[in-house]
């Protein structure tokens, strides 16, 4: 209290120097106020006089040799001072003790006499007697606070909980951070000398964990220079409140700047600990009895969260946080499932990052014996999560999706609407009966509802962000790995198609499994979490991506064997709409193959049918589908679209600048050219600010590319309407122009052309890349022409050729810039593909 009033660290350093050491098995109890008062018994007469003068200007506030006031009134209800004092309390050696009411900034009434001034009823709500008691106010032992500044109607727990920026929420976050930092509870403390008396700086350390604590005691902004190079050079400071990385500590003094009454908790991490993608660590072993709860208690829980789940998730296709710096893995939910055939449970794992918002993943687990594991691991080597010992016996903790019993349990739990599926949580299953489902599947389903026989199932070995399961080639179940509460677009659009029967070239929704949060006391918001979707299985020969790669191999082989001469390219001044009017040269029809071009024409038609259905053909009758009603472009929307697109360009090129040194020389040269043309890229978006666009926004696919269409041999089925997995659910449900989907498919053609070229190792052949560009251009023209014919006169895309061309170019560039950002973070070897796409668009 002296230090913050004097704006000088000396009183704190002085008393720490005088504090005797205690043994490691003991712990200090640390108070800001010794319960009822700020006790001044152990300070000098001069110090006591100063503190009375600063903190007890009203003599009635004094009591014995102390001050009977709560924390907020002592500090003039200054939020910054209150935060600094609590940060100090939680940073110093010892167990912090908080007096009731200080966590919400309660006031006091020292006119009550003795210590009663800080023993007033707790202010729970704005109700009668602050929600403390329902008796007549005159019967209360002590009256509630009615001082205008601290009145219980203004300061209470209920109102603080409703405001995410309140002191109560800040204290909750502070406690959460301190609990997971061992150095605060057990560590040593070392003062770090500095050149500024107004800044307190020290290190808390425990084992290999180092926390640099910096606190500005002044009401003005300050800077401080610290020499950390001798012991901490090469470490990266991570700010624990905002999870932001600071510049690495060098072999020179570090400078920090502060706002008034500012503070930092900086976790000093080795640079090697900052690498986002970890190698698979040796399999950690756990000790286990028959009780599943043993796996999530004590030492086992610590091993699960720190040593087992991080490396396991890092190496799974469905984990999208590989390129981010992870802060911690925390088991948010442990849900045992009822089953006769085995012990299964579902984990909800919360992953916190230093540079992004937290994510939650669903991981079903089970325990299997040695023989079962050996059979499973031969087919699914990625199944093993951890080895365990049960006495002398070795057993294995595995991802339960690789266990056929679990897959059957999922199906039966869904089709039988089994609400008792989870003992530790409630699940809701919903089944739909679509008229378009074949009688054979309906009969099969009815049979399974009334029996307990096992169902043969397989996991699809495809690159998906979720887990895909097929049941006897009749049903398809998608188990979502990254989960989020709210209305899921994949379920919403599937239900819309099933209900309105407008678009039959997609799997039809049969059922869904949700986790019901209304029964869960841990969740304040009650929106359900979608865990799985059940659809009819579409017999197919693979997706459009693999079909196109096969077609490209044939195309490149024809180019080589026919030894055709390079034709003159079409005029670069032609727009997309003009190109579509041009006849494709017979040579290219022969090289590409008429059957493939005809299938691409069909894909364009199916895409048009999908967008017309999403635009609400036949009208929107039901209220639950009001979100599917088309909306016209407005000037404000066009401006926000421009802002979004130009921000994407700047963000992608900034990332490209930072990663430039990692790129090989030819790619680096192209990258530098693209960086220099930032203004040229953004200029393609200016029309959004200058012209009224006569188009509409509708619900779209959102992540449309060749991998999202199934090829049956003579037709296409469009799947996966969940949108871009990296975006949140609300953003995925935004209405957008269908041209966004079209741009995604056109970019997918370029990806296919370049990937097929790499696979065939034909880069040494002269001009093969030019032939790749011809392929993607003419295939794209076929697709676009068919799409526009399918849309006809409907206004879901601009009918004006000039506007259509402007929007196509803008969205293709936007998609390429998004891809550039994605590849830099996930697949650096593929960065040249979006770079070449941007270059082609600009030229």
C-alpha positions in Angstrom: 0.0 0.0 0.0 2.9 2.3 0.7 4.6 1.4 -2.6 1.6 2.1 -4.8 0.9 5.4 -3.0 4.6 6.5 -3.1 4.9 5.1 -6.6 8.2 3.5 -5.5 9.2 -0.2 -5.2 11.5 0.4 -2.2 8.9 -0.5 0.5 8.2 -3.9 -1.1 11.9 -4.7 -1.7 12.7 -3.5 1.9 10.2 -5.8 3.6 11.0 -8.8 1.4 14.6 -8.4 2.5 13.5 -8.5 6.1 11.2 -11.5 5.7 12.8 -14.7 7.1 12.9 -17.8 5.0 10.7 -20.8 5.9 11.1 -24.5 5.1 9.9 -26.0 1.8 7.1 -27.9 3.5 5.5 -24.6 4.8 3.8 -21.8 3.1 3.1 -18.1 3.8 -0.5 -16.9 3.9 -0.7 -13.7 2.0 -3.3 -10.9 2.6 -3.9 -7.5 1.2 -5.9 -6.9 4.3 -5.8 -9.1 7.3 -9.5 -10.0 7.0 -11.3 -7.2 8.9 -8.7 -4.5 8.6 -5.5 -3.2 7.0 -3.4 -3.9 10.0 -0.6 -1.5 10.8 0.9 -3.2 13.9 4.2 -4.1 12.4 5.2 -0.8 10.6 7.1 2.0 12.1 5.4 5.1 13.6 6.4 7.2 10.6 5.0 4.6 8.1 1.8 4.3 10.1 1.3 8.0 10.1 1.8 8.1 6.3 -0.6 5.3 5.7 -3.3 6.9 8.0 -2.8 10.1 6.0 -3.2 8.4 2.6 -5.8 5.8 3.4 -7.9 7.0 6.4 -8.6 10.7 5.7 -11.8 10.2 7.8 -10.7 9.4 11.4 -13.7 7.2 11.8 -12.0 4.7 9.5 -9.3 4.0 12.0 -9.5 1.1 14.4 -6.9 0.2 17.0 -3.7 0.2 14.9 -5.4 -0.4 11.6 -7.9 0.9 9.0 -11.3 -0.8 8.7 -12.0 -0.4 5.0 -12.5 -2.8 2.1 -10.0 -2.8 -0.8 -12.1 -0.8 -3.3 -12.7 2.2 -0.9 -9.0 2.1 0.2 -7.9 2.5 -3.4 -10.5 5.1 -4.3 -12.4 2.6 -6.4 -9.6 2.8 -9.0 -9.9 -0.3 -11.2 -6.3 -0.1 -12.3 -5.0 0.1 -8.7 -7.3 -2.8 -7.7 -5.9 -4.9 -10.5 -2.3 -4.1 -9.7 -2.8 -4.9 -6.0 -4.3 -8.3 -6.8 -1.5 -9.0 -9.3 1.0 -8.3 -6.5 -1.0 -10.6 -4.1 -1.0 -13.4 -6.6 2.7 -12.9 -7.7 4.5 -13.0 -4.4 5.5 -16.1 -2.5 2.7 -17.6 -0.5 -1.0 -18.6 -0.7 -3.2 -15.6 -1.6 -6.3 -15.1 0.5 -9.1 -12.9 -0.8 -11.6 -11.4 1.6 -15.3 -11.7 0.5 -16.6 -8.8 -1.5 -13.2 -7.6 -2.7 -13.7 -9.7 -5.9 -16.6 -7.5 -7.0 -15.4 -4.1 -5.5 -17.8 -4.0 -2.5 -17.8 -0.9 -0.3 -17.9 -0.6 3.5 -19.7 1.2 6.3 -17.1 2.0 9.0 -19.7 4.1 10.9 -21.1 0.8 12.3 -18.3 0.6 14.7 -15.6 -1.9 15.6 -15.0 -4.3 12.6 -18.6 -4.4 11.6 -17.9 -1.9 8.8 -16.5 -4.7 6.7 -18.8 -7.4 7.8 -21.9 -6.3 6.0 -24.1 -8.7 4.0 -22.6 -10.1 0.8 -24.2 -8.4 -2.2 -25.4 -11.3 -4.3 -28.0 -9.4 -6.4 -30.1 -6.2 -6.7 -33.0 -7.9 -4.8 -34.2 -7.3 -1.3 -31.3 -7.1 1.2 -28.8 -7.6 -1.6 -30.1 -11.2 -2.1 -28.5 -12.0 1.2 -31.7 -12.6 3.2 -35.4 -12.3 2.7 -36.2 -11.1 6.2 -37.4 -7.6 7.1 -34.4 -5.3 6.5 -34.7 -4.1 10.1 -34.1 -7.7 11.3 -30.7 -8.0 9.6 -27.8 -8.3 12.0 -25.9 -5.7 9.9 -27.5 -3.5 7.2 -26.6 -3.8 3.5 -24.4 -1.1 1.9 -26.5 1.8 0.6 -23.7 4.2 -0.1 -24.5 5.6 -3.6 -21.1 4.6 -5.1 -21.2 1.0 -3.7 -25.0 0.5 -3.4 -26.0 -3.2 -3.6 -28.2 -2.4 -6.6 -25.2 -1.3 -8.5 -22.5 -3.6 -7.1 -23.5 -7.2 -6.9 -22.5 -10.6 -8.0 -25.3 -11.1 -10.5 -24.6 -7.9 -12.4 -20.9 -8.6 -12.4 -21.4 -12.0 -13.9 -23.5 -10.5 -16.7 -20.6 -8.2 -17.7 -17.7 -10.0 -19.2 -15.4 -7.0 -18.5 -16.3 -6.7 -14.8 -13.9 -7.1 -11.9 -15.4 -10.5 -11.0 -14.6 -11.9 -14.4 -11.1 -10.4 -14.3 -10.5 -12.0 -10.9 -11.8 -15.4 -12.2 -9.3 -15.2 -15.1 -6.5 -14.2 -12.7 -7.2 -17.2 -10.4 -7.4 -19.5 -13.5 -4.0 -18.4 -14.7 -2.3 -18.6 -11.3 -3.6 -22.1 -10.7 -1.9 -23.6 -13.7 1.4 -21.8 -13.2 3.4 -23.9 -10.7 6.1 -21.3 -10.2 3.6 -19.0 -8.4 2.6 -21.7 -5.9 5.9 -23.4 -5.2 8.7 -21.4 -6.9 11.6 -19.3 -5.8 11.7 -15.5 -6.2 14.6 -13.4 -7.6 14.6 -9.6 -7.8 15.6 -8.3 -11.3 17.5 -5.0 -10.9 16.3 -2.2 -13.2 16.9 1.5 -13.9 13.4 2.6 -12.9 12.4 2.8 -9.2 8.7 3.0 -10.2 8.7 -0.5 -11.7 8.9 -3.7 -9.6 10.5 -6.6 -11.5 11.2 -10.1 -10.3 11.4 -13.7 -11.5 9.3 -16.6 -10.1 10.8 -20.0 -11.0 10.1 -23.6 -10.4 11.9 -26.5 -12.1 12.1 -25.3 -15.8 9.3 -22.7 -15.5 10.2 -19.1 -15.3 7.8 -16.2 -14.9 9.0 -12.6 -15.2 6.7 -10.3 -13.2 6.7 -6.6 -14.1 4.5 -4.1 -12.3 4.3 -0.3 -12.8 3.5 1.3 -9.5 3.0 4.7 -11.0 -0.1 6.4 -12.3 1.9 7.5 -15.3 3.4 5.6 -18.3 6.9 4.2 -17.7 9.7 2.4 -19.4 12.2 0.0 -17.9 15.4 -1.6 -19.1 16.3 -5.1 -17.8 19.4 -7.1 -18.3 18.1 -10.6 -18.9 20.7 -11.7 -21.4 23.0 -13.7 -19.0 20.4 -16.2 -17.8 17.5 -16.0 -20.3 18.9 -15.1 -23.7 17.1 -17.1 -26.4 13.9 -17.4 -24.4 10.6 -15.9 -25.8 8.4 -14.0 -23.3 4.7 -15.0 -23.5 2.3 -12.6 -22.0 -0.1 -14.8 -19.9 -3.2 -12.5 -19.9 -3.3 -12.0 -23.7 -1.3 -15.1 -24.7 0.9 -12.9 -26.9 4.6 -13.6 -27.8 7.0 -10.7 -27.1 10.4 -10.3 -29.0 13.0 -12.9 -28.0 15.4 -12.0 -25.3 18.7 -11.1 -27.0 22.3 -10.7 -25.7 21.5 -7.1 -24.9 19.3 -5.3 -22.4 15.5 -5.7 -22.9 13.2 -2.6 -22.9 9.6 -2.8 -21.7 7.0 0.0 -21.8 4.0 0.3 -19.5 0.7 2.2 -19.3 -0.4 3.7 -15.9 -0.6 1.1 -13.2 0.2 -1.6 -15.7 1.6 -5.1 -15.2 2.9 -8.1 -17.1 3.2 -11.8 -16.3 5.6 -13.1 -18.9 6.3 -16.9 -19.2 9.9 -17.2 -20.5 9.8 -20.2 -22.9 12.7 -21.7 -24.7 12.5 -21.1 -28.5 12.4 -24.9 -29.1 9.3 -25.1 -27.0 7.6 -22.6 -29.4 7.6 -25.0 -32.3 4.0 -25.7 -33.1 4.2 -29.2 -34.7 5.8 -31.6 -32.3 7.3 -35.0 -33.0 5.5 -38.0 -31.6 6.8 -38.4 -28.1 7.5 -41.8 -26.6 4.2 -43.4 -25.6 3.4 -42.4 -22.0 2.3 -45.1 -19.6 -0.5 -44.8 -17.1 -1.4 -46.8 -14.0 -5.0 -48.0 -14.1 -7.5 -50.0 -12.1 -10.9 -51.1 -13.4 -12.3 -47.6 -12.6 -12.4 -45.3 -15.6 -12.3 -42.2 -13.4 -8.7 -43.2 -12.3 -7.5 -42.0 -15.8 -8.6 -38.5 -15.0 -7.4 -37.9 -11.5 -4.1 -36.9 -9.9 -1.0 -37.9 -11.7 -2.8 -39.6 -14.5 -4.8 -36.4 -15.3 -1.6 -34.4 -15.4 0.0 -36.9 -17.8 -3.1 -36.9 -20.0 -3.2 -33.1 -20.3 0.5 -32.5 -20.6 2.2 -35.6 -22.2 -0.4 -37.7 -23.9 -3.1 -35.5 -25.6 -0.8 -32.8 -27.1 1.4 -35.1 -29.2 -1.5 -37.4 -30.1 -3.7 -34.5 -31.3 -0.9 -32.8 -33.1 -0.5 -35.8 -35.4 -4.2 -36.3 -36.3 -5.6 -35.0 -39.6 -8.7 -33.5 -37.8 -6.6 -31.3 -35.4 -6.5 -27.8 -37.0 -4.2 -26.2 -34.5 -0.9 -27.7 -35.8 0.5 -24.4 -37.0 -0.4 -22.5 -33.8 1.5 -22.2 -30.6 -0.4 -24.2 -28.0 -0.6 -23.0 -24.5 -2.3 -26.0 -22.8 -4.6 -29.0 -23.3 -7.4 -29.3 -20.8 -10.0 -32.0 -20.4 -13.2 -30.0 -20.3 -15.6 -32.9 -20.1 -15.4 -36.7 -19.3 -18.5 -38.5 -20.4 -18.8 -42.3 -19.8 -21.1 -44.2 -22.1 -23.4 -47.1 -21.3 -22.7 -50.3 -23.2 -22.6 -54.0 -22.6 -19.8 -54.7 -24.9 -17.1 -52.4 -23.5 -16.1 -49.3 -21.6 -16.3 -46.2 -23.8 -16.1 -42.6 -22.9 -16.0 -39.2 -24.7 -13.6 -36.4 -23.9 -14.2 -32.8 -24.7 -10.6 -31.4 -24.9 -10.2 -27.6 -24.8 -7.0 -26.4 -26.5 -5.8 -22.9 -25.6 -3.4 -21.1 -27.9 -1.0 -18.2 -27.4 -2.0 -16.7 -30.7 -5.7 -17.7 -31.3 -9.0 -18.3 -29.6 -9.5 -21.6 -27.7 -10.9 -24.6 -29.6 -12.7 -27.7 -28.3 -12.2 -31.2 -29.8 -14.2 -34.4 -29.3 -12.1 -37.6 -28.7 -13.9 -40.9 -27.9 -11.7 -43.4 -26.0 -11.7 -47.0 -24.9 -9.4 -49.5 -23.3 -8.5 -52.7 -25.2 -6.5 -55.8 -24.4 -3.2 -56.8 -26.1 -4.7 -59.1 -28.8 -7.4 -56.7 -29.8 -4.9 -53.9 -30.0 -2.5 -55.8 -32.2 -5.4 -56.5 -34.7 -6.5 -52.8 -34.5 -3.0 -51.3 -34.9 -2.3 -53.3 -38.1 -5.2 -51.6 -39.8 -5.2 -48.3 -37.9 -1.7 -47.5 -36.6 -2.9 -44.0 -35.5 -5.3 -45.5 -33.0 -2.9 -45.7 -30.0 -3.3 -42.9 -27.4 -1.4 -44.4 -24.4 -0.1 -47.6 -22.9 -1.4 -48.6 -19.5 -0.6 -51.0 -16.7 -3.3 -52.8 -14.8 -1.3 -54.6 -12.2 1.2 -56.7 -14.3 -1.1 -56.7 -17.4 -0.5 -54.2 -20.2 -3.6 -52.7 -21.8 -4.0 -49.9 -24.3 -5.9 -46.6 -24.4 -7.1 -46.0 -28.0 -9.3 -43.7 -30.1 -12.7 -45.5 -29.8 -13.7 -44.8 -33.4 -11.3 -47.6 -34.5 -13.3 -50.0 -32.3 -16.3 -51.5 -34.2 -18.2 -51.9 -30.9 -18.1 -48.1 -30.4 -19.2 -47.5 -33.9 -22.2 -49.8 -33.4 -23.0 -48.0 -30.1 -23.0 -44.7 -31.9 -25.4 -45.9 -34.6 -27.8 -47.7 -32.1 -27.7 -44.7 -29.7 -28.8 -42.5 -32.6 -31.4 -44.5 -34.4 -33.0 -45.7 -31.1 -33.0 -42.2 -29.7 -31.2 -43.5 -26.6 -31.1 -40.6 -24.1 -29.3 -42.7 -21.6 -26.4 -43.2 -23.9 -24.2 -41.0 -21.6 -24.2 -41.5 -17.8 -22.2 -38.3 -17.3 -24.0 -36.1 -19.8 -27.2 -36.1 -21.8 -27.4 -36.8 -25.5 -30.2 -36.0 -27.8 -30.7 -38.0 -31.0 -33.1 -36.9 -33.7 -34.2 -39.1 -36.6 -35.8 -38.0 -39.9 -37.8 -40.1 -42.3 -37.2 -38.7 -45.8 -39.5 -39.8 -48.7 -36.6 -40.0 -51.1 -34.8 -42.7 -49.0 -35.1 -46.1 -50.7 -37.5 -48.7 -49.1 -34.5 -51.0 -48.8 -32.7 -48.6 -46.4 -35.9 -47.9 -44.5 -36.4 -51.6 -44.0 -32.8 -52.1 -43.0 -33.1 -49.3 -40.4 -36.3 -50.7 -39.0 -34.7 -54.1 -38.6 -31.7 -52.6 -36.8 -33.9 -50.7 -34.3 -35.4 -53.9 -33.2 -32.2 -56.0 -32.9 -28.9 -55.9 -31.1 -26.8 -57.7 -33.7 -23.5 -56.1 -34.6 -23.3 -53.8 -37.6 -20.3 -54.0 -39.9 -18.7 -50.6 -40.3 -15.6 -49.0 -41.9 -13.7 -45.8 -41.4 -13.2 -44.0 -44.7 -9.5 -43.4 -45.3 -9.8 -40.0 -46.8 -8.3 -36.6 -45.9 -11.1 -35.1 -43.8 -11.3 -32.7 -40.8 -13.9 -35.1 -39.3 -14.2 -38.9 -39.0 -16.3 -40.6 -41.7 -17.9 -44.0 -41.0 -19.9 -46.2 -43.3 -22.3 -48.9 -42.2 -22.7 -51.8 -44.6 -22.6 -49.4 -47.5 -26.1 -48.2 -46.5 -25.5 -45.4 -44.0 -22.8 -42.7 -43.6 -22.0 -41.1 -40.3 -19.9 -38.1 -39.8 -18.4 -37.7 -36.3 -17.4 -34.1 -35.8 -14.0 -33.7 -34.1 -13.8 -29.9 -33.7 -17.0 -29.0 -31.9 -18.8 -25.8 -31.0 -22.2 -24.9 -29.5 -24.8 -23.4 -31.8 -26.6 -24.1 -35.0 -24.3 -26.1 -37.3 -24.5 -25.2 -41.0 -24.0 -28.8 -42.1 -27.0 -30.0 -40.1 -29.1 -26.9 -41.0 -28.6 -27.2 -44.8 -29.0 -31.0 -44.7 -32.3 -30.6 -42.8 -33.4 -27.9 -45.3 -32.7 -30.1 -48.3 -34.4 -33.1 -46.7 -37.5 -31.1 -45.7 -38.0 -29.1 -48.9 -36.7 -31.9 -51.3 -35.3 -29.2 -53.6 -31.9 -30.7 -54.3 -31.4 -34.5 -54.6 -27.8 -34.6 -55.5 -26.6 -34.6 -51.9 -26.8 -37.2 -49.2 -30.1 -36.9 -47.3 -30.2 -36.3 -43.6 -31.4 -39.3 -41.6 -30.5 -38.2 -38.1 -28.2 -36.3 -35.8 -26.7 -36.7 -32.3 -26.2 -33.7 -30.1 -24.9 -33.0 -26.6 -27.6 -31.2 -24.6 -26.1 -28.4 -22.6 -29.3 -27.5 -20.9 -28.7 -30.4 -18.5 -25.1 -29.4 -17.8 -24.5 -27.1 -14.9 -21.0 -26.1 -16.3 -22.5 -24.3 -19.2 -24.2 -20.9 -18.8 -25.4 -20.8 -22.5 -27.7 -23.7 -23.4 -27.2 -24.2 -27.1 -26.6 -27.8 -28.1 -23.3 -29.2 -29.5 -23.6 -31.2 -32.7 -21.5 -34.4 -32.4 -22.6 -36.5 -35.4 -24.7 -36.5 -38.6 -26.3 -39.7 -40.1 -26.9 -39.7 -43.9 -27.7 -42.2 -46.6 -24.5 -43.7 -48.2 -23.8 -42.6 -51.8 -22.1 -45.4 -53.8 -19.2 -43.7 -55.5 -15.9 -44.1 -57.3 -14.1 -41.4 -55.3 -14.3 -37.6 -55.1 -14.0 -35.1 -57.9 -10.4 -34.3 -56.9 -9.1 -37.9 -57.6 -11.3 -38.1 -60.7 -9.7 -34.9 -62.0 -6.1 -36.1 -61.2 -6.8 -39.2 -63.2 -8.0 -37.1 -66.1 -5.0 -34.8 -65.8 -2.6 -37.7 -66.0 -4.1 -38.8 -69.3 -4.1 -35.2 -70.5 -0.3 -34.8 -69.8 0.4 -38.1 -71.4 -1.4 -37.1 -74.6 0.5 -33.8 -74.7 3.8 -35.8 -74.5 2.9 -38.6 -76.9 1.2 -36.4 -79.5 4.1 -33.9 -79.4 1.7 -31.1 -80.3 2.9 -27.6 -81.0 2.1 -24.9 -78.5 -0.9 -23.0 -79.8 -1.3 -19.2 -79.6 -2.8 -18.2 -76.2 -6.1 -16.4 -76.2 -5.9 -12.6 -75.9 -5.2 -11.6 -72.3 -7.5 -8.7 -72.6 -10.5 -11.0 -72.9 -12.8 -11.1 -69.8 -14.2 -14.3 -68.4 -17.5 -13.6 -70.0 -15.9 -13.1 -73.4 -13.8 -16.2 -73.0 -17.0 -18.2 -72.4 -18.3 -17.1 -75.8 -15.1 -18.3 -77.5 -15.2 -21.8 -78.9 -12.7 -24.2 -77.2 -10.1 -25.3 -79.9 -10.7 -28.9 -81.1 -7.1 -29.7 -80.1 -7.9 -29.1 -76.5 -11.1 -31.0 -76.6 -9.1 -34.0 -77.8 -6.3 -33.5 -75.3 -8.5 -33.0 -72.3 -11.0 -35.7 -73.3 -14.6 -35.2 -74.3 -15.9 -37.5 -71.5 -14.2 -35.4 -68.8 -15.4 -32.1 -70.3 -19.0 -33.4 -70.4 -18.7 -34.4 -66.7 -17.5 -30.9 -65.8 -20.4 -29.5 -67.7 -22.6 -31.7 -65.5 -20.8 -30.5 -62.4 -21.6 -26.9 -63.4 -25.2 -27.8 -63.8 -25.3 -29.5 -60.4 -23.7 -26.5 -58.8 -26.3 -24.2 -60.3 -29.1 -26.5 -59.0 -27.5 -26.4 -55.5 -27.5 -22.6 -55.4 -31.0 -22.3 -56.8 -32.2 -24.7 -54.0 -30.3 -22.7 -51.4 -31.9 -19.5 -52.8 -35.3 -20.9 -51.8 -36.9 -22.1 -55.0 -40.6 -22.4 -54.4 -40.5 -19.8 -51.6 -39.7 -20.0 -47.9 -42.8 -21.3 -46.2 -41.5 -22.4 -42.8 -40.2 -19.9 -40.2 -37.2 -22.0 -39.3 -35.9 -21.5 -42.8 -36.2 -17.7 -42.8 -32.4 -17.6 -42.8 -32.4 -19.0 -46.3 -34.3 -16.0 -47.8 -32.1 -14.2 -50.4 -31.0 -10.6 -49.7 -29.9 -8.0 -52.1 -26.4 -6.4 -52.1 -26.4 -3.1 -50.2 -23.8 -0.4 -50.4 -22.8 -1.0 -46.8 -22.3 -4.7 -47.5 -20.2 -3.9 -50.5 -18.0 -1.6 -48.4 -17.6 -4.3 -45.7 -16.8 -6.8 -48.5 -14.1 -4.5 -49.8 -12.7 -4.1 -46.3 -12.6 -7.9 -45.8 -10.9 -8.6 -49.1 -8.2 -5.9 -48.8 -7.6 -7.0 -45.2 -7.1 -10.6 -46.5 -4.5 -9.4 -49.0 -2.6 -7.4 -46.5 -2.6 -10.2 -43.9 -1.5 -12.8 -46.4 1.3 -10.6 -47.9 2.5 -9.7 -44.3 2.8 -13.5 -43.6 4.6 -14.0 -46.9 7.1 -11.2 -46.0 7.8 -12.9 -42.7 8.3 -16.4 -44.3 10.2 -15.1 -47.4 13.6 -16.4 -46.3 12.2 -20.0 -45.9 11.1 -20.2 -49.6 13.4 -21.7 -52.3 14.9 -19.2 -54.7 12.5 -19.5 -57.7 9.5 -19.2 -55.5 11.0 -16.4 -53.5 11.5 -14.4 -56.6 7.8 -14.8 -57.6 6.8 -14.0 -54.0 8.8 -10.7 -54.0 7.0 -9.7 -57.2 3.6 -10.5 -55.7 4.5 -8.5 -52.5 5.4 -5.5 -54.7 2.0 -5.7 -56.4 -0.2 -5.4 -53.3 -1.8 -2.2 -54.7 -2.6 -3.9 -58.0 -4.3 -6.8 -56.2 -6.4 -4.4 -54.1 -7.3 -2.3 -57.1 -9.4 -5.3 -58.4 -11.7 -4.6 -55.4 -12.3 -0.9 -56.0 -15.5 -1.5 -58.0 -17.2 -2.5 -54.7 -16.9 1.1 -53.5 -17.8 2.6 -56.9 -20.6 0.6 -58.4 -23.9 -0.8 -57.3 -23.8 -4.6 -57.7 -27.1 -6.1 -58.9 -26.7 -9.5 -57.1 -28.0 -11.3 -54.1 -26.6 -13.0 -51.0 -27.8 -16.5 -50.2 -26.7 -19.4 -48.1 -23.8 -21.1 -50.0 -21.7 -24.2 -49.6 -18.8 -22.1 -48.2 -15.9 -24.5 -48.8 -16.5 -25.6 -52.4 -13.8 -27.5 -54.3 -13.3 -30.8 -56.1 -12.9 -32.7 -52.8 -16.4 -31.8 -51.8 -18.1 -33.6 -54.7 -18.5 -37.4 -55.0 -18.2 -39.0 -58.5 -20.6 -41.9 -59.0 -19.4 -42.8 -62.5 -22.0 -40.9 -64.3 -23.0 -38.1 -61.9 -21.9 -35.9 -59.0 -23.2 -35.5 -55.5 -22.2 -32.5 -53.4 -21.2 -33.1 -49.7 -20.0 -31.4 -46.6 -21.9 -28.1 -46.1 -20.1 -27.2 -42.9 -18.1 -24.3 -44.5 -14.5 -23.4 -43.8 -13.6 -25.3 -40.6 -11.2 -22.5 -39.4 -14.2 -20.1 -39.1 -16.7 -20.1 -36.2 -20.2 -21.4 -36.7 -21.9 -18.0 -36.9 -19.5 -16.8 -39.6 -20.0 -20.0 -41.6 -23.8 -19.3 -41.7 -23.4 -15.8 -43.3 -25.2 -15.3 -46.6 -22.8 -14.6 -49.4 -22.8 -14.4 -53.2 -22.7 -17.8 -55.0 -19.6 -16.5 -56.9 -17.6 -17.3 -53.8 -18.3 -21.0 -54.3 -17.6 -20.7 -58.1 -14.2 -19.1 -57.3 -13.4 -21.9 -55.0 -14.1 -24.5 -57.7 -12.1 -22.6 -60.3 -9.1 -22.4 -57.9 -9.5 -26.1 -57.3 -9.0 -26.7 -61.0 -5.7 -24.9 -60.8 -4.6 -26.9 -57.8 -5.4 -30.1 -59.5 -3.5 -29.1 -62.6 -0.3 -28.3 -60.7 -0.5 -31.2 -58.2 -1.0 -33.7 -61.0 2.1 -32.2 -62.8 4.2 -32.7 -59.6 3.0 -36.3 -59.2 4.1 -37.1 -62.8 7.4 -35.4 -62.3 7.1 -33.6 -65.6 8.5 -30.3 -64.5 11.7 -30.9 -66.4 9.7 -31.0 -69.7 9.6 -27.6 -71.4 6.3 -25.7 -71.3 4.4 -28.3 -69.3 3.3 -25.6 -66.8 1.8 -23.6 -69.7 -0.2 -26.7 -70.7 -1.4 -27.0 -67.1 -2.6 -23.4 -67.3 -4.5 -24.2 -70.6 -6.2 -27.1 -68.9 -7.4 -25.2 -65.9 -8.6 -22.3 -68.2 -10.6 -24.4 -70.6 -12.0 -26.7 -67.9 -13.0 -23.6 -65.9 -14.7 -22.1 -69.0 -16.7 -25.3 -69.5 -17.8 -25.3 -65.8 -18.7 -21.6 -65.8 -20.7 -21.8 -69.1 -22.7 -24.7 -67.8 -23.3 -23.0 -64.4 -24.6 -19.8 -66.0 -26.9 -21.8 -68.3 -28.2 -23.7 -65.2 -28.9 -20.5 -63.3 -30.6 -19.0 -66.3 -32.4 -15.7 -65.7 -32.4 -16.0 -61.9 -30.7 -13.0 -60.2 -28.5 -15.0 -57.8 -25.5 -13.8 -59.8 -25.1 -10.6 -61.8 -26.7 -10.7 -65.2 -24.6 -7.9 -66.4 -21.4 -9.4 -68.0 -19.2 -6.6 -66.8 -20.3 -6.9 -63.2 -20.1 -10.7 -63.3 -16.5 -10.5 -64.6 -15.5 -8.0 -61.9 -16.9 -10.1 -59.2 -15.3 -13.3 -60.6 -11.9 -11.8 -60.7 -12.2 -10.3 -57.2 -13.4 -13.5 -55.6 -10.8 -15.6 -57.4 -8.0 -13.3 -56.1 -9.5 -13.3 -52.6 -9.6 -17.1 -52.6 -6.0 -17.3 -53.9 -4.8 -14.9 -51.1 -6.6 -17.0 -48.5 -4.9 -20.1 -49.9 -1.5 -18.3 -49.7 -2.1 -17.7 -46.0 -3.2 -21.3 -45.5 -0.3 -22.9 -47.4 2.3 -20.7 -45.6 1.0 -22.0 -42.3 0.3 -25.6 -43.2 2.0 -26.7 -46.4 4.9 -24.4 -47.3 5.9 -26.7 -50.2 2.6 -25.8 -51.9 3.0 -22.0 -51.6 3.9 -21.7 -55.3 0.4 -22.8 -56.4 -1.5 -19.8 -55.0 1.4 -17.5 -55.9 1.1 -18.6 -59.5 -2.7 -18.2 -59.3 -2.4 -14.6 -58.2 0.3 -13.9 -60.9 -2.0 -15.4 -63.6 -4.9 -13.2 -62.5 -2.8 -10.0 -62.4 -1.4 -10.8 -65.9 
